[in-house]
């Protein structure tokens, strides 16, 4: 079963989506994937006390910590 939502996005967020996805299908896929990643991150933080960070894959050094999920 699928659910349809109508979203009102800020101009800036709309521009960012346009930058990364060129077709309507790509935009929908990008939004679905971003939402799935966000929900997985929130669940991991809530259920397991884990944090979210971006790291250098070569050195494994954390470059950016994402807070406020």
C-alpha positions as CSV (number, residue, x, y, z in Angstrom):
1,X,0.0,0.0,0.0
2,X,1.3,3.5,-0.8
3,X,0.5,6.8,0.8
4,X,0.6,10.1,-1.0
5,X,1.6,13.4,0.7
6,X,1.6,16.9,-0.6
7,X,4.6,18.8,0.9
8,X,5.2,22.5,1.0
9,X,9.0,23.1,0.9
10,X,11.0,26.2,1.3
11,X,12.5,27.8,-1.8
12,X,16.0,26.9,-0.6
13,X,15.1,23.2,0.0
14,X,13.4,23.2,-3.4
15,X,16.6,24.6,-5.0
16,X,18.7,21.9,-3.3
17,X,16.5,19.1,-4.5
18,X,16.6,20.6,-8.1
19,X,20.4,20.6,-7.9
20,X,20.6,16.9,-7.1
21,X,17.7,15.5,-9.1
22,X,16.7,16.5,-12.6
23,X,13.5,14.5,-13.3
24,X,10.3,14.3,-11.3
25,X,11.0,10.6,-10.6
26,X,14.5,11.4,-9.4
27,X,13.1,14.0,-7.0
28,X,10.6,11.6,-5.6
29,X,13.3,9.0,-5.1
30,X,15.7,11.5,-3.5
31,X,13.0,12.6,-1.0
32,X,12.0,9.0,-0.2
33,X,15.6,8.0,0.4
34,X,16.3,11.1,2.5
35,X,13.3,10.5,4.7
36,X,14.2,6.8,5.1
37,X,17.7,7.7,6.2
38,X,16.5,10.4,8.6
39,X,14.0,8.0,10.2
40,X,16.6,5.3,10.6
41,X,19.0,7.8,12.2
42,X,16.3,9.0,14.6
43,X,15.4,5.4,15.5
44,X,19.1,4.5,16.1
45,X,19.6,7.5,18.3
46,X,16.4,6.9,20.3
47,X,16.6,3.2,20.6
48,X,20.4,2.6,20.8
49,X,21.8,6.0,21.9
50,X,23.9,6.3,18.8
51,X,25.0,9.5,17.2
52,X,25.2,10.5,13.6
53,X,28.4,11.8,11.9
54,X,30.1,12.2,8.6
55,X,33.6,10.8,8.4
56,X,36.5,10.5,6.1
57,X,36.4,6.9,4.7
58,X,40.1,6.7,4.4
59,X,41.2,7.9,7.8
60,X,37.9,7.1,9.6
61,X,38.2,10.6,11.1
62,X,34.9,12.2,12.0
63,X,34.5,15.5,10.1
64,X,31.0,16.6,11.0
65,X,28.7,15.5,13.8
66,X,25.0,15.8,13.1
67,X,23.0,17.0,16.2
68,X,19.4,17.9,16.8
69,X,17.6,15.0,15.1
